[in-house]
Amino acid sequence: MTSDLAARVAALSPQQREALDRVLAEKGRRAPEAAISRRPDQLDRLPLSYEQERLWFMDHLVPNREIFHVPTILRLHGDVDTDALQRALCRLAERHEVLRTTFEERGDGAVQVVHERMDPPLTVEDPDDAEAAATAFIVAPFDLRSGPLVRAGLFRVAAGEHLFVLVQHHIVSDYWSLGVLLGDLGALYAVETGAAQDAPPPPELHYADFAYWQRQTLVGDRLQADLDFWRRSLEGAPELLDLPTDRRRAPIRTTRGRFHHVSFDPELVEQARDLARTEQTTLHVVFLTAYIATLSRHVQQDDVVVGVPVAGRSRPELQDMIGYFLNWLPIRVHVGDRPTFGELLRRTRDASAAGFAHQDLPFEMLVQELQPPRALGTTPVFQTSFSLRDAAPVPPAFPGVRAELATLDGGATHYDLMAELWVEDGEVRGYLPYNDELFEDATIGRIAARMTRLLRGGLAAPDTAVTELSIMDDDELAAALADKPVSDGPVSGTLHGRFAEVAREHPDAVAVTCDDVRLTYAELDERATRLAAVLRGHGAGPGTGVGVCLERSVDVVVAILGVLKTGGFYLPLDPENPPARTERQLADTGSVAVVTTEDLRFRLPDVPAVCLDALPEAGTDAPDADVDPGAVAYVIYTSGSTGTPKGVAVTHANVLRLFRTSAEHFSFGTEDVWTLFHSYAFDFSVWEIWGALLHGGRLIVVPHWLTRAPDAFAQLVVDEGVTVLSQTPSAFAQLTRTMLPGRPEHALRYVVFGGEALDLGTLVPWFEVYGDRTEMVNMYGITETTVHVTYRRIRPDDVVDADASLIGSALPDLGLYLLDEQLRPVPTGVHGELFVGGAGVAMGYVGAPRITAERMLPDPFSGVPGARMYRTGDVARRLPSGELAYLGRNDHQVKIRGHRIELGEIQAALGQVDGVEESIVLARDDGTGQRLVGYVVAAGGTELTSSELRRALLRTLPEWMVPSAFVVLDALPLTRNGKVDRAALPAPEAKRATEDREYVAPRTDAERTLAEIWTELLRIDRVGVGDNFFELGGHSLMVVQLVSRIRERLGNELSIAQLFQHPTLEAMAGILDSPGAVEQAPEAAQPDAVVADLSEEEIDAMLAALDGEESTHG
């Protein structure tokens, strides 16, 4: 099909498209189909249509799902003749076979049973709350076996006003059918009330005729051509439209939702019609384009698949037939390469035209053919739908009664988000049904507003790239840029200069201790001054670097302060570093000497060494160097995402302003006791050292061995009266595991978290024991932005059902921006990369101007000439409250089976499992692709197994987010900086594959009979007792045949859910051999039970029929 022809086809209405299809068939352009005629009278069994077959199977698996109810609600004004209404309903069922049809199982499948008579019931009530009564009436279950599958309710609202509710099961109806049904009902009511004489003539054909015809004709070349088209169209398509949600996705998809009402004004609609005419397309395609573009901006995906419903009535004899014809077209549009709005419109037009040309293939068959990976929490192929009808629904005409269509605020929603729109009075109106377990109404309101804004911009400037069209209004843009830096003016002084002032004010106060060594401020100042004099003799001075390579002791602080007094900068060198790494860092920074000790100097390269344990006792009166605040104070090396260490140069001003700007959150003073818990080569040490020394507090240098002994460190915290404790979440988890059982009294005023994401749920035990008297503070930050960037005090209420790591807002003198790939602010709720601007941004990377330019970009938002912002590589989103939720590193976002996964979310859920003390989740590549691996530390005395952990997680996480392997460890390995050492985590042991399982022949009569049935259905030679039905090729509809043959051969009735729960031959036979187990088996397992006992493969098989739910009004 040429682009021009595709455009002309796309410009037709759905009714015109279907008429064109019929004309083409008549002209031989497509293979003409046999006309639909009355089915043979001698048929032993009436088959289900393909569409019905899936609904029937799902009803067997999980009965009574409201999602398959098709409700219509009318508000009736006037006196209703209830007797006439009941008679009209009965005549309606007489008129349409499908309304008196039920479904039962025979042999290997289901059949339709058409009854001579089956009267739809009419419930008449005068309830206190008519809307509540109507809602309850809608969700009441249907029984496909006994019927009837249509019912009506009349609920009095007030005198002369009623709610009339007509509910059908989707297996017998769809949206188009509602129009036919309501029209007939109005006509029959008129006859029954005497307002009309003649009823409309009865239809010649019925839905069972169509189902029989479909089974006979949907075969051969035409079927294959449609399958080939859709397979090509969807090859490589994303499996999930990962819309940012307000709440964590449930492991089993729920269908209860709410409706957000929307409208688009006549001026906008007329502009859309003008563009549609210009581009030879329809209003539907213009609005679909805006919907796709809006979704793409929210999920930041270049490839979007949206479900578009079609009536499925391409033949004239189907127009007035009631039944389930609705079909779904997965319209896929590429949004990459920054198309203009006009270009995206043409892509959507062409994709729609191509899809409509292949609309006859039932979506059920397409999914069965594609076999997409399944997940209980989502629908396959697409998770959002769009529909724009040419006109508003028309209520029926009831003589003497005025009827108007009504809606309730909520109901069943079949996808995460839907768009149900129609044209009415020049406007486009409708609503966005959404899953309210995922979204807040305000979130959907923002999405609708952004779509309107994007559409308005695209219509005004169709040659503008979609990515350049604004989707935020001024208020939302202001909120996105609310964390702009607020300068308190330039910083004066230096770190060593400020320290000297404190030393003069408090000379006798204890400044630093380690074990039994204690130095007062005066003593520390004097020793550092002596060191500075020696270092000057080695060439140290302003702008030069001096390495510091020491074991943890008070000498670390002496060395740092001594280097700064020369005017130079210190380079922390971990004694455990490989010599080559140390040599490279010294060379990169041009360091002139290294401060060390005699027992460590042999590890150093050929560079002047100043040994503190051999420092001359002679004093010096040389003054401290007076350098500019913008001089470099230290260079700390960080590996970064590339794995190549990069030296970050941080100035005196960077550090001094950190404490000035954070003063509004903390009240540090001379009475505070701090710990230098972390390596001085980790930037958290900067906060610990200078937080103490700049405020006249006492700093305890914690020996390395003690940082790895949580019980001893806990005792130190209590005995020394520590008031300010800085911890990585991993280190604090080990501390609390030791500290909480004894509930010791402590003096902690602040616990400051940093260095890695904080799982808020891990703080629950702390709050349960100690309450809220210690301020627990989460401070996001990175080395390149001087330790800390944000502040968020964590309260007990924050840790209940916490879904993300709350990091709060930026410190006042910093700017914090969430940007997309084009460096534009993203809206509230949308994932973006964190950029940090303001006074904390470091000078840059030593000797790496190219990397500095790539990571430290001009800040276009600050308004200050020359301002820079740092690209962190971290992902977050802004909550409606304005604060930020940290989501993880870009490189910790992984895709498993097409799903974007935040490892931190899984880790948080794993940490909530009973018996789990600590946890971390990694994505490991086992040679065949990435898989999730969970590492856990069990609570004392607890034994954890992989099956138990998997079962627990399946209750809170979607299946695709559950690790495929678990490793139980005595403790998580930590780096010297107190973070989890991911590289040291062991790979899980490989498990023997199913095909390697030892064959064990059936042993009991039940096992032997079942094995015979399996071999017949699966067409295999043999079955062992350990074999799994689904691993051998069984699928959902084959389970139906299995149930039937078990009944025939063994006389037992098993439910489909039982077979999914017990998929091995041995387990299945065990049910049959257990007295009472079969009789007591539930019709369907509870969702949690099904999930807990199924493997990934079994779940995939179960969901083979879950192939995209119907439209709300399908």
N, C-alpha and C positions, 0 to 999 in steps of 0.2 A: 504494500500500500504506500503510495507516495505521500509526502508531507502535506501537499495540497489536498489530496483526497481524504487523508486522515483528518485534516482540519474541518472539511465539510461534513464528514461523518460525525465528528465530535460536536459540531454545532447543532445537531439534531437533538430533540428531546428524547428521553428514554422510550416514550411510546413510538416516536418516529423511527428510532433506531431499530426497534423490534419489527416495525412494519417494513423497513428496508430489508431486514433479514429475510422476511417472508417473500418479498418481491424477488430478491436475489435467488432464493430457492426455486421460485417459480420459473425464473429465467435460466435455471441450470447452472448458475454461478457457484452454487454449493450443491452438494448431493442432496436431492430432495428427500425428505423423510416421509415415511408412511403417515397418512393422516391418522389422527387419533379417533378411534371408533370405540363403540361399546365392547367391553371385554367379553370373551367367550362365556356363555352361560354355564358350561360344563367344568369350569375351573374348580379344581379341588381346593386350591388355596390362593388367596389374593396376596400378592407380594406387597411389601412396603416399598415406597420410593427410596432412593438413596438418601434423601434428606431425612425421611422419617426413621430410617434404620439407625442412624446415629443417635437420635433422640430416644429411641426405644432402648438402645444399649445403655445410654447414660442413666435412664430411669431404673434399669436393673442394677446398675452399679451404685448409684447414690440417688435413691428415690426422693420424690417430693421436692424437687428443686424449683423454687419460685422463678428462677431465671427462665424457665420454659413456659411461664404463664404469659398470655397476651391479654392484658386488660384494656378496656375502654370505659371511660367514665364520662357520663353525661349529667349535666345539671338540668333538671326538668322543672319548668315553671308552669303551673296549672294543675288541674285535677287529672290524675292518672287512673285509668280504669284497669285495676290490677288483674281482674279476671280476663279481660280482653288481651292484656299483655301476656298472661300465661298461655292463652290459646294461640296467640301469635308465635310465641316461642316454640310451641309444639308443632305448629304448621311449618315453622322454619326448619326444624329437624326432619320433618317429613319430606321437605323440598330438597334438602342437601344430605346425601348419604353420609358424607364424612362426619356430620354432626351426630350421627347415631352409629358410629364405628368405634369398636374397641380393638385391642391388640392382645394376642396371646401367642404363646410359644408352641410350635409344633415341629417335631423332628429336630432338624439342625438350625432352625431359625424362627422368625416371627412371621405372623400372617395378620392381615386385616380381617375383621369379622364385622360385616354390615348387618345390623339388626333391623327387623321389620319396623319396630317402634322403640324409641328411647327418648322420653320427654325431658328436655332440659328443666331443671328445677328453678323456681323463682322464690327467693327469700325476701320477705317483706318485714321490715323492722322499723321501730321508732326509737333509736338509740339516743343516749345522752350526747354522744359525740359521733356525728355521722361520718366524718372523715376517718376517725379511728376505726369505726366499724367497717368502712369500705376497705381500708388497708388490710384489716384482718381477713376480710372476705377474699381479697385478691390472693393472699399467700396461702390460703387453705389448700391442702394437697388434692391432686387428682389421682385416680387409680386407672391406669391405662387398661387394665384387664377387665374391669367391670363397668367403667364409665358412669354416667355420661361425661364427656370431655368439654362440655360447655355448660355454664351456669350463669344465672343472673341474680342480682340483688337490688332491691329498692329500699333506700334508707331515707327516712324523713328528716329533713333539715329544719323546716318550719312549715307553717300552714301554706299549702300551695307550692312547696318547694321540696324536691327530692334529689338525691344522688342515685342515678341508675348506673349500676356496674355490671358490665358483661365481661366475663372471663372465659377464655378458651385455653386449652393446652396447645402449645406451638405445633404439636404433631398433626393437628387438624386445621391449622389456620396460619395466616401471616397478615401483614399490614394491609395489603391489597384486598385480601379476603374480608377485612373488617368493613371496607367500603361497600362491598357486595352485600355482606351480611346485614349491616345497618340499613341499607336501602331496602332490602327485602323485608326486614323487620318492620320498618315504618309502613311499607305498603300492606303487609299482613295485618298490622295493628289497625290500619284504616279500614280494612275489610271487616275485622272483628268488631269494630266499634260502629259499623254501619256507615262510615264516612265514604266508603268506596264499595263498588259492586264486585269488581273482578280482581282477582289476585294475578300477579305476573305469571306467565307460563313457566312450568317447571323446566329445569335444564335437561338437555338431552344426555349430557355426559357428566360423570362424577369423578372425584379425585382418584378412586380406585382404578378407573379406566386409564387415567394418566399414568399412575404408578406401573400398571401392566405394560403400557406402551413404552414408557421410559426404559424398562428392563429389556424390552425387545429391540429397541432402536439405538440405544446409547452404546454402540459397539463399533468395531471395525475402524476404517481409515479416519472417519471424522473424529472419533474419540481419541485416536492416537495423535491426530494433528493438534487437537486442543491440549492434550497432555504435553506434547513436545513444545508448544508455544509457552505454556506456563512454566515448564521446567527451565527453558532458556531465560524467560523473563525474571525468574526468581533465583537464578544461580548466583551464589555468593551474597545474597541479600542478608542484611543484619537480622538476627533472630529476635532482637529485643529493641524496642523503642524505649530507651531507659530514661523516662521522664523523672526529673528530681521529685521525690515525694516528701510529704511532711512527716510521714511515719514509715517505719520499716515494713517492707512487704511481708505479708503473712506466708507461711509455707504452703498453705492451700488457698487458692484464689477465692475470695469472697465475692458475692454478687450484689449485696445490698449497697445502695448508693443514694445519692441525692441529685437533684436537677438544678443547674444554675441557668437562670433565664437570661437570654441575650436578645439584642435587637440591633439592626444596622439601619441608619436613617435613609429616607428616600433619595436624598442627594447622592449619598455614597453608592446606593444601589444603581442609580441611573448612570453614574460614572462607570460602574462595573459593567453595565449593559453596553455602554459605548465601546469600552475596550474589548468586550467579547465580540461585538460586531466587527471591529477592526481586525481582530485576530481570528475571525471565523470560528468562533467557539461559543460556549454557553455560559450563562451566569454561574451555573454549577461549577464549571471548570475554573472560573476566576476565583470564586470563594475557596475551592479546594486548593488552589495554588497558594492563597494566603494562609490557609490552615497548615499546609505542608511546610511553608517557609517559617511559620511561627514555631512549629514543632522542632524544626531543624535548629533554630536559634536557641531553643530551650535545652535540647539534648546535645547540641554541638556535634551532630552527625551529618555526614554528607550524603547519606543514603537513607531514604525514608520510605516505608511501606505503610499505606493506609487502606483499610478495608472499605470498599464502596458497595452498598447493596444494590442489587438489580431485582426487578420484579420476577424474572424467570418465566414470563408468559409471552414468549415470542410467537406463539401460534394463536390465531383468532379464536379457536374453540376453548381457549383457556381463560379468556378475558372475564367471564362471569362465573368462574368456578371457584368454590371455596376450598382451600387446602393450603398445604405448605409448599410453596414454589420458590420462596426467597432464595437467592443465591448471592454469594459474596465474591467480589473481584478484588484481589490484592494489587492495588495500583502502586507501582514502585517508581519513584522519581529520584534522580540523582541531583543533589543540590551542590555538589562540589564544583570546583573551578570558578567560583564566584559569579554565577549567572546573573544577568539583570532580571528584574521582575518580569519583563516581557518574555525573555528567553525561558525562564522557569515556567511561565504560563504555557508557552508552546510545548515544552517538554511534558507538562501535565496533560495538555490536550492530546498529544500524540499517544502517551501511555494510556490514557482513558479510552481513546478510539480503538487502540489495539486490544485492550482488555474487553471492550464491549463486543468486538468481533469474535471473541472466544468465550462468550458468557455462558454457553450451554453446559459446560463441564461442571458438574456439581462440586462445590468446594470440598465436600467430604472425600470425593475421589482424588482431588488434587492433593490433599494432605496425606492421604493414604499412599499416594505415589511418591511424594517428596520425602515422607518420613522425617520431618524435621526433629531435632532434639527437643525433648519435652521437659517441662517443668510444671510442677503442681501450682506454682504461684502465678503463671501467666498463660495466655492463650498463644497457640502457635501461629507463625507467619506474620500476624500483626496484632497489635494491642490497642489500636485506636481506630475509630471509624468516622466516616463523614457522609452525610446525606443532606441534599438540598432539593426539596420538592418544589414543583412549579406552583403549587397553590396550597393554601391552608386546608387541613382536614375539614370536611363538611359534615355537620351533624345531620342525623336523619330528620325527616318531617313526620311528626306525630300529630294527627288531627287534634286540635284543642289544647295542645301542649307546645310550649316553646322550649326547644332543646338547644343547649350550648355545650361545647366540649369543655371538660374540666380536667385539671391535672392535680396530682398530689405533689408534695414537696420531694418525695423520694420514691424509690421502688427498686426494681432490679436493673442493674447496669452490667452489661455483658463484657465490657472492656474497661481498661483503666480510665479511659477518657473517650467520650463520643461527642459528635456534633450532629444534632438533629434539627435541621432548619427548614423553613418554608417561606414562600413569598406571600405576603398578605398586606393589602392596602399600600402597595408601593414599597413597603419595607421588607427586609429579610428578618424574620423572627424565629424563635425557637429556644432551645435550651441545650446545655452541655451536660448530659448525664455523666457522673463521675463516681468512682469508688471512694466512698467517704472514709474507708479505713486506710486509704493512702493519702488523701488530700483534704485540706481544709477548704471551705467554700471560698474564702478570701483568695486562696491560691488560684483556684479556677477563675475567679473574677479577674485576677491580674492577667492570666493567660488570654482571656477573652478581650480584655482591654488592649493587650499588646497585639493581638491579631487585628483588631480594628485599626490600630495605629499603623501597623505595617501595611495593611490593605490600602488605607488612605494614602500613605506615602507611595506605594507602588502604582496606584492609579494616577497620582499626580505626576510621577516621574518614572514611567515604565522602563526607561533606559538606565536606571540606577541599579547598581548591584544590590541583590537582596541583603547581603551582609552589611550594606551601608544604610539600609533603611532603619530609621529609628523605631524601636519598640518600647521605649520608655518615655514617659512624660517628664516634665521638669522636676516634679516632686520626687519621682522615682530615681531620676538621674542624680538629684541632690543627695538622696539617701545612699546611692551607690558610691558617692564621693564624700560621704560624711566624715570619713576618717582622714581628712587632710591634715598635714602637719601645722601646728600652731607654735610659732617660734617664741621663745622667751628671751630672745636676744643672744648675742654671742657669748660663748663660755670663756671665762678668763682663768688663768692659772694652769697648773699642771697637777698630775697625781702626786708626785713627790713634794710639790710645793704645798698642796693641801694637807698632806700627811705631816709636814713639818709644823704647820699651824696647830694641828691636833696634838702633836708631841709637846709643843710648848705649853698648851693649855692643860694637858694631863700627863706630865712626864713620868709620874710614878704609877700610873694605871697599867695593868697588865695588858700588853698588846697581843702577844701570841704565845701559845703553849704547845708542847708536844711531849707526851709522856711526862717525864719529870722536869723538863726544861721549860723555863718561863722567862720571857723577856718583857720588860716594861717598854713603854713608848720611847723613853729616853735611851734605853739600852739598844733597842732595835734601831733607832735613828743613828746612834753612835757606830754600831757595827756596820750598818749600810754605808755610812760615810767613809769608814776605813776601806771598805771594799771598793767604793767608787774611786778612791785615790789610787789604788793598785790598778784598777781597770784603765784609768786614764794613762797609766804608764804603758799599757799595751795598745794605746791608740784609740781607746773608746772615747766617744764624745758625741756631740749633736749629730744625728743622722746615721750613726753607726750601729751595727747590731752586735749583740753579745749573747751567746748561747748560755742556757741554764740547764745543766744535766745533773740532777740530784735526786736522791731518795727523799721521800717525804719526811720533813723535819722543819724546825723553825728556820733552818738555813735557806729553805725555799723562799720564804718571805724576805729574808735578809738579801738574798741574791737579786730578786726582782727589784726591790727598792734601791739597792746599790747600783744596778744598771741604769735605772731611771735617773738617778742623781747625776750621772755623767752626761745626761742629755740624749743618750742613745735609747734604743729599744731592745727589749728582751725577746729571745727566741727560745721558747720552752722545748726541751729535747727529752723525750721519754728514755730513761736508761735502758728500757727493753727494746728500743728501736734497733733494727738491723743497722750495722755500721754504714752500709751504703746509703740508707735513707738519711741518717744523721749527716753524713758527708755532703749529700746533695743539698740538704736544707741550709747547712752552713755556707755552702758555696753560693746558692741562690741569693741569700740575704747579704752576702759579703761580710759576714760576722768576723770580728777581729780577735775574739777570744771566747773561751767557754768557762763559766763558773761551775766547778765540780768539786769532787773530793778525790783523795789519793786512790781509793779503791775503785773508782769509776773511770779515772782518766785513761786507763789502758783501752777502754772501749771506744775512745774518741779518735778521730783522724788527726793528722799532723797539723794541729792548730794550737796556739798558745792556750794553756790551761791555768786557771787561777783556782787553786784548791783552798776551799774555805777552812779546812782543818789545818792549813799551814799559813793562815793569814797573819801578816805582821801585826804585832800588838801596838805599834806606834800609831798615834793618832794623826789627824790632819785638820787643818783649819780651812781647807779649800771649800768655797761655797758651792752649793748645788748649782748645776747648770740651769740657766734661765732660758728655756726654749719656748717656742710658740705653742699655744694649745693645739694647733693643727699638726704638730710634730707626731711622728709615729711612736706609740708607747709599746706596742708588742706586735709580733707576727706569729699567728697561730696557723698551723697547717691543718687543712681539712681535706679528706680524700675526695668528697663530692661524688657525683653520679658517674664520672668517668673512671674513677678508681685511681687517677693520677693525683698525688697530693698537690694542693695549691696553697701558697702562703698568703693569708689574709692580713693586710696591714691596717691596724686600728689605731686611731689617734687618742691623745689625752682628752681632747674635746669630746670625742665619741663616748668615752667612759664617764667623764664628769657630768655630761648632760643626762646620761642614763639615770644617775641618782637624783639629779635635780628634777627631772620630769616625773619620776616615780614617787617623789616625796608626797604627793597628794594621796597616794594609796597606802603608804607605810609610815610608821613613826619610829624609825630606827634611832637608837640613842646609845649612851655610854654604858647602860646596864645590859645591853644585849650581848649574848654569847653565840658566836657563829661557829660553824665547822667548815674547814676546808676538806670536804669529803672527796671531791673529785680531783682527778689529775690536773696539775697546773698547765698541762698541754691541752686541756679541754676548756672552752671559753666560760663554762659555768663557774670555773675557779675565779674569774675576774669579778663576778658578782659576789662571791663568797669573801675574797680577800679584801676588796675595796669597800664592800658593804660594812665590814667590821672596822677597817682602819680609818675610813673617812668620817665615821660617826663616833669614834672613841670607844668602840666595843672591843671584845676579846675574841680572838680567833684561835680555834683549836685545830691544829693540823692533825688529821687522822692518818695514822700509819697505814700503809697499803694493806697489810695483813688484816687490819681491823675492818677495813671496808668490805672484806670478803667473809667476815664473821658477824652476821646480823645480830646474834645474841649479845656479843661483846659490845658492838656498836650501840645497841639499844641501851645497854647498861651505862655506856658513856654519856648518851644523851640525857639520861635521868640523873646520873651522879654529878655531871658537870653543869647541870641547869641550862642546857642549850635552849635558846629562845628563838633562834632563826635557823631553820634547817632547809637546805636546798637539796632536792633529790630528783633523779630521774624516776618515772613511775615504776620501772622495773626494780630499782634499788629499794624504793619505799615499800613495795609489795613484800620484799624479803624482810624488811625491818618490822612491818606490822605483823607478819606471821609469827615473829618471835615475841613482839612486844605486847600484843593484845591479850593473850591468855592470862597474863599476870596482872593486867590493868595497873601498871605502876603509875604513880603520880609523876608528872613531868612539868616543865616550865615553858614548853613550846608556845610561842605567840604566833609564829608564822611557819607554815610549811609551803615552800615555793617549788612548784613542779616545772620542769623544762627538759629539753633534750630529746624527748620523744613524745608521741601522742599519749594522752592520759585517757584511759578507759574509766569513765566516771563511776561505773558500777563497782570497781575495785575499792572505792572509798566507803562503801556501805558499812563494812565491819568497823571501820574507824569511827564513823559517826555514831554507830550503835553503842560503842563503848565510851567515847569521849565527848560526844555531842558536838556543838558548834563553837566551843570556846577558843579553839585554835583556828586561826584563819588559814584555810586551805586555798591556795592561790595557784591557778594555772596560768603560766606565762609562756606563750609561744615565742620562739625566737630562733635566730640563726647566727652563726659566727660573723657573717658578712654585715649584719645589722646590729652588732654590739650586744650580744647575749640575749636581751629580751625585747620583744616588740609589742606584745599585748598584755592586758591584765584582765583576769576574770576570777573573782572570788567564788569558790564552789560551796554551795549551801547544801544541807541535807536533802532538800526537795529536788535539787538538780540531779542527784544520783539515782533517783527512782525512775526506772524504765528509760534511762538515758540512751539515745540513739547515736550520739556523736560526741566528739570531744569539744566542749565549749571553750573557746579561747578568748571570748569577749571582744573588746575593742582596742584600738591602737593606743599606745602611750601618747600623751598630748603632743609631743614634738615630732611624731612620726606620722607618715601617711600610709594607709593600708588600702590597696586597691585590688579588686578581683576583676581580672581582665580575660578576654577571650584571645583567640589566636591572632586577631588583628589588633590586639592591645586596646580594645574598647571595653568600657565597663559592662559587666553582665548584670542582668536584673536580679532582684531579690529571689532567692531560692535556686538560682541557676549555678551550677558548678563553674568555678573560674580559677585561674592560677593567681596565687598571691604575689603581689609586688609591694615592696616596702620603700617608701621615700622618707626624706627628712634627715634630721641631724644625726641619726644613728648609722647611716650608710657608711661603711668603711671606705678607706682611701682606695682600695683596689687590691688586686693580686700582684704579689711581688714578681717582677720580671715576666709578667704575662699580660701585656697591654691588649692583645687580641681577645683573650678570655674576659678581661675586665670590661672591654667595650661590649661584649656579647651579653654579659650578665648585669652590668650597671649602666642602665639606659637613661637618656634624658627623661625627666619627669614632666609630662605635659600638663599635669593637673595642679601642681603646687603654686604656679604663678611666680615663682622665684627664679630669676635668670640663673642658668647653670645648674639648677637642681637636678639630682639624679634619683633613680629608683632602682632597686635590686630585684632581679627576677629570681624568685626563690625555688621554683620547681615544685612547690607545694600546692595542693588543691583544697579549696574550702568553698563554702557558700554562705551567703548572708541570710540570716533568719529574719522573719518579719519584725522582730524586736530590734533589729539593727546590728546585733552582735554576730560574730562569726562562729561557724562550726567547722572545725578542722577535719578533713576527710582523708588526708594521707599524702604521701609523695606521688608525683606523677609516675615514678617508676615502681610504686607499690600499688598502682592501679593495674590490674591484670584483666585479661579476657580469657574466660574459660567457656568453651562451647558457645562463643559468641556473646556472652554476657559480660559487661563491664562490672568488675567486682572491686569493692574497697576491702582490702584485707583487714583493716581496722574494725570494720563492722562485724566480720566473722569472729575476730578475736574477742570483741566485746561479748558476743553471745556465748562463746566458748567459756569465757571467764565466769559466766553466770550459772554454768552447769554445776549441780551439786557434786562436791568432792574435788573440784578443780581449784587449786590455789593460784596458779599462774598459767598463762597460755600465750602462745604466739602462733600466727598462721603465715605460711610461706607458699608461694607458687613455685614449684620445682619442675624442671624439664626432665622427664624420664626417657627422652629420646623419641617419644611419639607425640610430644606436645606437652603443654603445661598442665599440671594437676595441683590441687590444693592439698597441703599437708598441715595438720594441726599438731602442735607440740604442747604438752601439758605437764604440769607438776601437780601430783595428787596431794590432797590434804593428808595429814598424818593418819595412817591406818586404813586409808581408802584404796581400794583396788579398782582401777578403771580399765575398761576394755573398749576396743574400737567400736564394737556394736552398740554398747551403751552410750558412748559419746555421740555416735551418729544418730541414734534414736532420739537423744535429748535435743540435739541441734535441729532435727527435722520438725520439732514442735515449735520452733521459733524462727527458722530460716527457710527460704526457698531451697529446693533440693539442689539447685546448681551452685549454691553457696556453701554446701556442706563438704568439708574435706573428704577426699577419697581414701586418705590414710591418716593414721594418728601415731604419734610416738610419745610414750610416757617416759619422762625424765625425772631424776632425783632433784635437779635444779636446772634452771635456764642458765646457760653460759653467759657471762657478762664480759664486756670489754673493760679496759682499765678506766674508761670514762663512765662506767656504770650503766651503759646501754646493753641491750641484748645483743650478743655476738651471733649474728645470723649465719655467718660463715662457719661457725663451729657446730651448728645444729646438724645432727646426723641424718642421712637419707633413710627413709623407711625401708624396712626389709621387704623384698619382693615376695609376693604370695603366689602360690601355684595357680596357674590359670585353670579355667574350667575344663579345657580340653585335656589337661594333664591329670584330671581326677581319676582315681582308680575305679574301674568299672565293677559295680556290684549288682548282680542279677536280682530281679524281683523275687521276694521270698514268700509273701503271703498271697492268698487268693485275691485280695483287693489290689495289691501291687501288680499282680500278673494281669488282671483284667484292665486295670488302668493303663498298663504298659501297652496292651493290645490297642486300646483306644488311641493312645498317643501316637503309636506307629502309623495307624490309619490316617489320622488327621495331619500329622507332620510329614508323613511319607519318608520315614527313616527306618533303618533296619532293626535297631535295638534301642532300648531305653534302660538305664540303670537307676537304682533307687535314689542316687544323689543328683540325678539330672534335673535341670530346671526347665519347665515348660516353655518359658519365654526365651531363654538362652538358646533353645533348640529351634526357635523360629515361630513359636506360637504368638498370636497377636490377639487384640481385643475381641474381634468378631469371631475368631476361632474358639474363644472361650465359651461363647454361646453354644457352639456345636458340642463342645466338651461337656457342658452342663446337661445338654439333651441326651448325649450318649451314656453318661453316667446314670441318668434316670432310667434309660431303656435297659441297660445291661445289669445294673446293680440295684435298681429300685430305690435309690437314694436321691434326695433333693438337696443339692448344694447351691448356695448363692454364688453369684459371680465374685462378690467381694471375698468370700472364703477362699476361692481358688487363687485370687491375687495374693492373699495373705499366706497361702501355703503352696508355693509354686513348684516345689520338688515332688517327685513321685512318692517318696517316703512320707513327706508331710501330708500330702493329699490323701494317701491311703490311710494315714493315721487318723484323719477326721472320720473317714468311713468306718474304721474299726473301733472308734470310741463310742461306747454306748451313750446315747442321748446327745452327742455332739452335733449330729446333723439336725435332729429335731429342734434343738435349742439354738441353732445358728441364727443370727440376726439376718434380716433381709439384706442389709448392707452394713458394712463396718463403719464405725465412726471415723471421720477423716484422720484424727490423730492415730488411731489404731492402724489404719491402712498405711499411713506414711511411715510409722515407726517400724513396721515389719517388712517393708519392701526395699529391695535394692534399687539402684539407679536403673538397671535394665528393666526391672519389673514395673517400676513407675512409668518408664517410657512406654512399655507395652500397654499398660492400663490407659494411658492417655492417647493411645493411637486414634481413639475416636473423639477426643476433645479437640475438635478442629475449628475452633472459632465460633463463638456464640453469636446468637442472632442480635439484630438491632433491637433496641427497646421497643420499637413499634414495627418489628419485622414480621 
